Amino acid sequence: MKESIKAKVQETKRQLILEAVADFFETRGFNGVKMQEIAKALGISVGALYKLFPSKEALFYAYVAFEIETFYRRLLEQCPPDVADPLICLRRYIRLKFDTFAAKRHALEDPVIGDPLFFMKMNTRQQDPAAPIFDYLTERFEQLGKIHPFKEPNPRKVAYLFNAFTTGYVEYWIHYQEGLDEAEEQVLDLFLEGVIQR
């Protein structure tokens, strides 16, 4: 019982730190943040912070996982799996993705935070926190593929292509300051035009 309570307390501490640390990474970038500054701002010792997160990289990865989990939770709130029309869910995914990235503009311009290779490198050592999102998208494309067969028969691959396609809008927006205000219907139609069999 004691161990169970201790584990819950530790998890609660982790969650509170991850909620608070977002501002550090998103306004100052990965390299501009020191563990000592975070600990001081949170009112805890550096040792206590390192006990929960053994390195700044571990803290940053936990922050990224926390942000992805938050995104997934919001996606489920906006479009639960029992919504019959997969097009509605795919449109809501696009809008939520664009709105989430737009709110984190400064972080995306950081050379480390904005570098997808950094995440890939970390994902080789960690569980993939985005897996539930890809499962969700795969299920939506499975549903849609029964109505409109795709050129690519693997719905998981279609989900990954869709994610990359929508990320392309984010990259364009970062470089040219336009594109994230596009209608999600238009973005989805353009993607489906390329993958649906005619």
Secondary structure, 3 states (H helix, E strand, C coil): CHHHHHHHHHHHHHHHHHHHHHHHHHHHCCCCCCHHHHHHHHCCCHHHHHHHCCCHHHHHHHHHHHHHHHHHHHHHHHCCCCCCCHHHHHHHHHHHHHHHHHHCHHHHCCCCCCCHHHHHHHHCCCCCCCHHHHHHHHHHHHHHHHHCCECCCCHHHHHHHHHHHHHHHHHHHHHHCCCCCCCHHHHHHHHHHHHECC
